[in-house]
């Protein structure tokens, strides 16, 4: 199976390993989209990454949410109205568009139907290929699973602390949640190990260590 780097025809890497977008002769416009979900977060890092990837600053649409629902992303709506067939939309990661699995898959379908290319700098795969769409679907489902596991662990932790008369608070470690998500994918026996690691963001060595600790090495054949 080709690697994600070779699958993405519109991405290149400079001498420092940074992603750069190759230019095209086709008539098209390259837009960028950046979003943060709280008023305390800043857009600077995303904007810098988009500009470094070849997006003109004036063509970057920016949403800064303060508890607003997804339907109120005004700049995202403006971008969707402005883009046309042959254009490209660059984001730092797919999560900048939405954190909803269903909505992300709907956006992918909308972009492909419109003939607009969606490019993620953190997930450099070509969504015009079956492999790229597989990675998108796996990533979206894993991200949602992580959020569900966080809520589940929080509820279980609160229940235990209350039963012991302890203080309620805190969040489960993200590393533990990612490991749980990777193990679930592993036990489902449908996703190759490299794709599990790419989707959950953990290394192969970490995955095998977790499997050994849980006595699951060799369970999947």
Backbone torsions as a table, in degrees:
resi	resn	phi	psi	omega
1	UNK	NA	132.9	-178.6
2	UNK	-65.3	150.7	178.6
3	UNK	-75.0	162.9	179.8
4	UNK	-61.1	-34.3	-177.5
5	UNK	-64.2	-42.0	-178.5
6	UNK	-78.5	-23.5	-179.9
7	UNK	-69.9	-32.6	-174.2
8	UNK	-86.8	101.5	-173.4
9	UNK	-73.7	-19.2	-175.2
10	UNK	-97.3	5.6	-178.5
11	UNK	-116.4	144.9	174.8
12	UNK	-135.3	165.9	-178.1
13	UNK	-124.6	132.1	179.0
14	UNK	-81.3	-174.4	-175.9
15	UNK	-66.4	-17.3	179.2
16	UNK	-97.0	3.8	178.7
17	UNK	83.1	8.9	179.3
18	UNK	-83.7	146.6	-179.0
19	UNK	-77.5	132.5	174.6
20	UNK	-128.0	147.9	179.1
21	UNK	-94.1	132.3	176.7
22	UNK	-74.2	143.2	177.4
23	UNK	-74.6	160.1	179.0
24	UNK	-130.4	158.4	175.8
25	UNK	-92.5	-11.8	-179.5
26	UNK	-66.9	152.1	175.4
27	UNK	-77.3	109.7	-179.9
28	UNK	-158.3	165.3	176.3
29	UNK	-119.3	136.8	178.7
30	UNK	-103.2	113.5	179.4
31	UNK	-103.7	161.8	174.3
32	UNK	-127.4	153.5	176.3
33	UNK	-137.0	132.1	-179.7
34	UNK	-131.4	144.8	-179.6
35	UNK	-151.8	141.2	168.4
36	UNK	-124.2	154.9	-171.1
37	UNK	-103.2	-4.8	177.1
38	UNK	-135.6	157.7	-177.9
39	UNK	-69.2	-19.7	-179.2
40	UNK	-82.4	-17.8	-179.7
41	UNK	-82.5	154.4	-178.2
42	UNK	-114.3	151.5	-179.6
43	UNK	-90.6	-8.0	-170.7
44	UNK	-54.0	-46.4	-176.1
45	UNK	-63.3	-43.7	178.9
46	UNK	-64.4	-44.1	-178.9
47	UNK	-62.4	-42.7	178.2
48	UNK	-59.8	-42.8	179.7
49	UNK	-64.3	-39.5	-179.9
50	UNK	-68.0	-42.9	178.9
51	UNK	-64.1	-43.2	178.6
52	UNK	-63.3	-24.7	179.5
53	UNK	-87.1	2.0	174.5
54	UNK	103.8	11.4	178.3
55	UNK	-92.4	128.5	178.1
56	UNK	-66.5	138.0	-175.7
57	UNK	-55.6	-41.1	-176.8
58	UNK	-70.0	-8.4	179.2
59	UNK	-106.1	16.5	177.0
60	UNK	-99.1	123.8	177.7
61	UNK	-95.5	133.5	-171.0
62	UNK	-128.5	128.9	174.0
63	UNK	-118.3	131.0	175.4
64	UNK	-122.8	105.3	-173.3
65	UNK	-86.5	150.1	175.6
66	UNK	-130.6	57.7	-178.7
67	UNK	88.0	6.8	-178.9
68	UNK	-72.9	153.8	177.1
69	UNK	-80.5	163.4	-175.5
70	UNK	-59.0	-33.6	-177.8
71	UNK	-66.0	-10.8	-177.0
72	UNK	-102.6	14.9	178.8
73	UNK	-77.3	90.1	-171.6
74	UNK	-66.0	-40.8	-178.3
75	UNK	-70.2	-34.1	176.0
76	UNK	-63.8	-41.4	177.9
77	UNK	-62.3	-41.2	178.9
78	UNK	-63.4	-40.4	178.1
79	UNK	-61.6	-46.4	-178.0
80	UNK	-62.1	-33.7	179.2
81	UNK	-74.5	-29.1	-173.8
82	UNK	-85.2	-34.0	-173.8
83	UNK	-69.2	150.6	-177.5
84	UNK	-137.8	171.9	-178.4
85	UNK	-55.9	134.0	-179.9
86	UNK	94.2	-12.9	179.7
87	UNK	-75.9	166.3	175.5
88	UNK	-125.5	141.8	175.7
89	UNK	-121.1	121.8	-176.8
90	UNK	-108.7	132.1	176.0
91	UNK	-128.7	156.2	177.1
92	UNK	-65.5	-41.8	176.3
93	UNK	-153.2	161.0	-178.7
94	UNK	-60.1	-30.3	-178.7
95	UNK	-64.2	-19.2	178.1
96	UNK	-67.2	-28.4	177.0
97	UNK	-74.7	-46.8	-178.7
98	UNK	-168.5	155.5	174.9
99	UNK	-103.1	0.9	179.4
100	UNK	-87.6	127.8	179.3
101	UNK	-59.8	-50.2	-178.1
102	UNK	-61.1	-43.2	-178.2
103	UNK	-66.6	-38.5	179.2
104	UNK	-63.4	-43.0	178.1
105	UNK	-66.7	-35.8	176.3
106	UNK	-65.5	-40.3	178.0
107	UNK	-63.8	-42.1	178.3
108	UNK	-58.2	-44.6	179.0
109	UNK	-64.4	-41.8	179.4
110	UNK	-62.3	-44.7	180.0
111	UNK	-61.8	-43.8	-178.6
112	UNK	-67.8	-38.7	178.1
113	UNK	-65.7	-33.3	179.6
114	UNK	-81.8	-12.7	-176.7
115	UNK	77.8	25.7	178.5
116	UNK	-104.9	133.9	-176.9
117	UNK	-92.9	125.7	176.8
118	UNK	-97.6	125.7	-177.8
119	UNK	-124.9	125.3	175.9
120	UNK	-108.0	128.5	-178.7
121	UNK	-71.4	-30.2	-179.4
122	UNK	-88.6	-17.4	177.4
123	UNK	-125.6	76.5	-172.3
124	UNK	-77.2	69.0	176.1
125	UNK	-121.9	154.0	-179.3
126	UNK	-87.8	111.6	-177.4
127	UNK	-74.0	-3.1	173.9
128	UNK	-82.1	-6.3	-179.0
129	UNK	-106.3	157.7	178.2
130	UNK	-62.5	-38.5	179.5
131	UNK	-63.5	-43.3	180.0
132	UNK	-61.8	-42.9	179.4
133	UNK	-68.0	-33.0	176.1
134	UNK	-63.9	-45.7	-180.0
135	UNK	-62.6	-41.6	178.4
136	UNK	-60.0	-48.7	-179.1
137	UNK	-63.3	-42.9	179.6
138	UNK	-64.2	-43.8	-179.7
139	UNK	-62.4	-44.8	-177.6
140	UNK	-64.0	-44.7	-179.7
141	UNK	-65.8	-38.5	-179.8
142	UNK	-67.1	-40.9	179.4
143	UNK	-62.0	-41.1	178.8
144	UNK	-68.1	-38.8	177.3
145	UNK	-61.6	-40.7	178.4
146	UNK	-59.6	-44.1	-179.6
147	UNK	-65.0	-39.9	178.1
148	UNK	-64.2	-40.5	179.9
149	UNK	-66.6	-37.2	177.2
150	UNK	-61.2	-46.7	179.5
151	UNK	-63.2	-40.4	179.8
152	UNK	-64.8	-45.0	-179.8
153	UNK	-66.1	-37.4	177.6
154	UNK	-61.8	-46.0	-179.3
155	UNK	-63.0	-42.4	179.7
156	UNK	-66.2	-41.3	179.2
157	UNK	-64.2	-40.8	179.0
158	UNK	-63.5	-43.3	-179.3
159	UNK	-61.9	-42.9	-179.5
160	UNK	-65.1	-45.7	-178.6
161	UNK	-63.6	-39.6	179.4
162	UNK	-65.8	-38.0	-179.4
163	UNK	-66.5	-26.2	-179.8
164	UNK	-97.0	-0.6	179.2
165	UNK	75.4	20.7	-179.0
166	UNK	-90.5	177.2	178.3
167	UNK	-75.3	142.5	179.5
168	UNK	-99.1	131.3	178.4
169	UNK	158.8	175.9	178.9
170	UNK	89.0	164.5	-179.8
171	UNK	-124.9	149.5	176.0
172	UNK	-65.5	151.6	180.0
173	UNK	-66.4	136.1	179.8
174	UNK	-60.5	-36.4	-179.5
175	UNK	-60.0	-40.4	179.3
176	UNK	-67.1	-39.2	-180.0
177	UNK	-65.7	-42.6	178.1
178	UNK	-62.8	-40.0	179.3
179	UNK	-64.0	-41.7	178.2
180	UNK	-61.5	-42.4	180.0
181	UNK	-63.9	-42.0	-179.6
182	UNK	-65.0	-40.0	179.2
183	UNK	-64.9	-40.5	178.5
184	UNK	-61.6	-43.0	177.8
185	UNK	-65.0	-39.2	179.8
186	UNK	-62.3	-45.5	-177.5
187	UNK	-71.3	-22.1	177.7
188	UNK	-70.1	-19.2	174.4
189	UNK	62.0	28.7	-179.1
190	UNK	-117.5	-17.0	-173.0
191	UNK	-116.7	127.7	177.9
192	UNK	-60.2	151.0	-178.2
193	UNK	-54.2	-47.4	-179.5
194	UNK	-59.4	-35.8	-179.6
195	UNK	-73.9	-32.7	175.1
196	UNK	-62.2	-44.8	-179.6
197	UNK	-65.1	-40.7	179.5
198	UNK	-65.9	-38.2	-176.6
199	UNK	-74.7	-35.6	-176.0
200	UNK	-95.9	-15.8	178.3
201	UNK	80.9	18.8	175.2
202	UNK	-111.6	156.2	-178.1
203	UNK	-79.1	162.4	179.1
204	UNK	-63.4	-39.4	-179.9
205	UNK	-64.6	-38.0	178.1
206	UNK	-65.7	-42.0	179.5
207	UNK	-60.3	-46.6	-179.7
208	UNK	-66.6	-33.9	177.5
209	UNK	-64.6	-44.2	179.1
210	UNK	-63.1	-41.3	179.4
211	UNK	-63.2	-40.1	178.5
212	UNK	-65.1	-42.7	-179.1
213	UNK	-63.0	-30.8	-178.6
214	UNK	-97.1	6.1	177.7
215	UNK	67.6	33.5	-174.4
216	UNK	-111.1	0.7	179.1
217	UNK	-64.3	127.9	179.7
218	UNK	88.7	-3.2	178.9
219	UNK	-66.3	-39.9	-178.0
220	UNK	-93.9	126.8	179.5
221	UNK	-131.7	NA	NA
